Amino acid sequence: MGQRYQELQDSHRAFIAGQKLFFVATAMPDGHVNLSPKGMDSLRVLGPNRVAWLNVTGSGNETASHIERSSA
């Protein structure tokens, strides 16, 4: 079973910094799920509860579309 943390710890930051590949998953209210591999050394930890990555458009760029729709 997974664990939840209130914020990223130094050990989490070190683990994240060492990764060459990571995944981002988004879901729409209708249940459509998109899971996208990301990489190219683009993931950064900006704070204890914030990360950012360079979103390179690919086949449809569903991740950005889902985030845009859920933010409206």
N, C-alpha and C positions, 0 to 999 in steps of 0.2 A: 504494500500500500504506500502511496506517495505521502510525503510530508509537506506541510505548508509552513512558511516562515513569514514573519511580519516585514522583514526587509532582508536584502542581500547581505550576507556576511563576507568577510575577507576571503574565506575558503571558497565561497561561491564565485566571487570575482576572479580568483585565480583559476578556477575551473573554466569559467567562461572565456577568459583570455587565452586559454590553451586550445580552444576548439577551432577547427577549420571549417566545420559544417554545423548548421543548426536548422531547426524547423520552426515555421510559424503556422499556426492553425487559426482559422477564423470560421465563424458560422453565421448564417443569416437566420432571421426569425422563422423562415419557412423550413429550416432544417438542413439546407444545403451547406455542406462543409468543404472547406478547401484547406489542404495541407501542402505547404510549399517548402522545398529545401532552399536554404539561403547559405551564402558563403562569401568568398572573396575578402576575408578579413574585414567585414563590414559591421560587425556587432560591437557596440560600445556600451559600457555601463556609465550612465550619467549621474546616478545617485542611488541611494539605498532602495528606492522603489521605482526606478526609471531606467529603461534601456532604449537604445535606438539602433537602427541599422539602415544601411543604404539599400533602398528598394529599387532594384534593377528590374525594369519591365521585361516581362517574358510573354508566355502564351496566355494573354488575356488579362494579366495582372489582377487576379481576383482578390488578392489580399487587400490592396488599396481600395478596390471597389467596395468590399465588405466594410472596411473601416469607415469609409466616407458615408455609406448608407446608415451605419449604426450611429454615427455622430450627428446626423441631421435631426 
